[in-house]
Every structure is written in C-alpha cells, then in structure tokens.
Amino acid sequence: MADETRSFIPVRIAVLTVSDSRTLADDKSGQTLADRITEAGHVLAARDIVTDDKEKIRKRVLGWSQDKNIDVVITTGGTGFTGRDVTPEALEPIFEKRMDGFSEVFHRISYDKIGTSTVQSRATGGVVNFTFVFVLPGSPGACKDAWDGILKAQLDYRHTPCNFVEIMPRLDEHLRRGGKPA
C-alpha cells in the first residue's frame, strides 16, 4: 500500500548480469530490470555483465557496494544448479546480513507462476557494505516476478507499513556508535 502523502525518493540501482553467453545487446533479463527500474522513477546507476566466475562476480558487487552513488545491486543469472551457476556462492559469504525473507517471498510468487519448478532457483538477498544486494535467476520472467512482486514496493519510500528506503540511512548505524562491521 502506498502512502501518497510521502514523496517518492529515487534509488540508485546497479544491475549485474552473470552469463557466459550474453552481451548487453541480447541481455533480456538485465534489460527487463533496467526498464522496470527507470519506469518506476529510479536511477539505473550502472549496468554490466560478467562471466560465471565467483571472483569476477564478487569483485563487481564489492566495487559497486563501495560506490556512494549506488544504493542497491541486483544480479540476474547463476542461481541454478549446474556447475557454472555460482552467484550465490560468490555473494552469500560477503553478506553482512542475509535476507531470508526475500528468498521465501520470491519462491512464493514464483510458485504461483511455475509451480514446483521454483525449487530450481537459489534466489537470495542480503546486505554488503550497507548496500542491499538481490540475487535473481537469469530468466526475464523471474526478474519480472522479483521486481513486480517484491522490489518495486520495497524500493518505494511511499510503501507502507515499511520499506527498504526508509532504513537505508540506518544500515551502518552500528558504526556511528563506534562499533565495527560484523
């Protein structure tokens, strides 16, 4: 539900496609996300493609998570079970906080569309360097489901009763109290 008395706050979002075979010209999943991000009024802060390589994936996401002009990173691809599907393995070890609810809600939405085939995805989410990171499957349909069913609302400051935008300034609050990242 949206509280129309609140002003919309654009979020700066980076999109990373993980694929051994895609280019920006034929990256349908990355383009699906880019289109939805800009249509919602947010800023597409960066977009790239890396191969299914743990170190390349981790390096790109870590770099973006340290960029003050990026609030959120969304990856697409590499969440299946084949040997080259390594996006969760690349990113989950660097999550400061894991977002189990994202995966659970994603699978609930996905189940309504593709039934038990949803178990073949290892979609996940977490926080890296105080930046939200969402790890999506590589299909355009899965990207639509995640954006339309979860991220569009959670990345809208007007969404009630709560949303990610209103807590973004507090992700690093333990540092302001003199603590250190976990």
N, C-alpha and C positions, 0 to 999 in steps of 0.2 A: 504494500500500500504506500502511496506517495503522499507526503505532506507538502502540499503546494505552497505553503507559507514559507518554506525554506527555499533558498536559492540553489540552483544547480551548480556544482563545483566540478569542472572538468578534471579528469585524472589523466596523468601521462603514462601511457601503456606501451610496452615493447612486446613485439611478437617474434618468437623464435620457432622456425620450422626445423624439425630434426628429420633429415632424409638423406639417403644416399643417391636418390634419383631425381629429386625435384630441383627446379630453378625458380627464381622469383616469377618468371613468365608463366609457369604452369603449376604454381603452388596454390591449389584451390582452397585448402584449409587455412593457410595463412591469409589469403585474400578474403576469405569469409570472415575471419576475425577482424582484419583491418577495416573492412567495410562496416561491420557492426559497431566497432569502436568509434569510428568517425560519425556514423549515423546517429549514435547516442549522444554526440556532442563532446566526446573525449578527444584527447590528442594522441595520435599514433606517434610516439616518441622515437621509436626505432623499429626496424624490421630486418631480419636476417635469416639465413639458412646455414645450418652446419650439418655435417655428416653424423651418422650414428656412432659417435665416439665419445665415451664418457668424459675425457679430459676437455675436448672441444666444447661440449655442452656445458660442463661445469664452468669453464673459463668465461664463456659468453655470459652466462647468467650471473656469475660473480661480478663481472665487469659492469653489467647493467645495474646490479643491485647496489653498486657503489656510486652510481651516477645520480647526482642530485636532481637531474631532470627526468628521472624515471621513478614512478611510484609503484608500478605493477609490471610483472613479467608473466606472459602467457606463452607456454610452449605447446606445440602440437606435433605429435609423432613420437614413435619409440616407446609406446606404453604396452605393447603386446607381449608375446611370449617367445618370439623367435630369437635366435642368437644375437641379432643386431639391435634388438629392442632394449636399450639401456638407459633411457631417460630417467626413470625412477631411481635406478642405481647411481646415476650421476648426481642427482639433486637431493634425494632424501638425506644422505649423510651430511649435507650442509644446511639443512633446515634447522633454524634456531627453535622454531615451534612448528609442529606438524598440525595440519588441519584435517583431522579425520572426518569431520562433518562434511567437508567438500566432497570427498570421495563417496561417502554414503548417499548424499543427495544426488550427486551425478549419476550413480548407479540406479537410484530410484527412478529418475527421469528417463534414463536410458532403457531401463527395463520396460517401461510403458511403450517404448518405440520398437525395441528389438528383442524383447524377451530375455531369455537366459543367456543370449549371446553377450550380454553386458559383462559377464564374468571374464571375458577375454580381454578386458581393459584394466590397466593398473593406473587409472587416473588418480592423481593425488594433488595435494596443495600444502603450502607451508609458508614460512617467513624466512627470508635470507637477507641479512644486513638490513633489517627493518623494512624490507620490501616484500609485498605479497607475491608469491610465485604459484601459478596454477599450471599443472602438467596434464595436458589433454591428449586424447587419442588423435591419430592423424587423419581421420575422415572428416569431410566437411559437415556431415550430419552430426557427429559428436561435438564438433566446435559450435554448431548452431545450438545444440541442446544445452551445452555448458553456458554459453553466453546468454541465450534467451531465458533459460530456466534458473540460472543462479547469478552469474556475474553482472548482467545488466542491472539487476535490482541491487545487489550488494555493493556495486561500484557507483551507486547513485546516492548522493548525500540526502536526498529527499525521502529515501526509502525508510519506512518505519516498521517495526519499533527500533531496529538498529541496522547499521551498515558498516562496511569496512572503511569508508571515507572518514567517518567521524572518529574512528580510533587510530587512523594513520599517524596523527601527531603524537600519540602516546606509545607507539611501538617501542620506542627507545627510552621510556621513562625510567627504567632501572639505571640507565647510565647517568641521567640527570641527578639521581640520588647518590651517585658515587659508586655504583655497582659496576660489574663487568659483564659482558655478554656470556651467556652460559656455554 
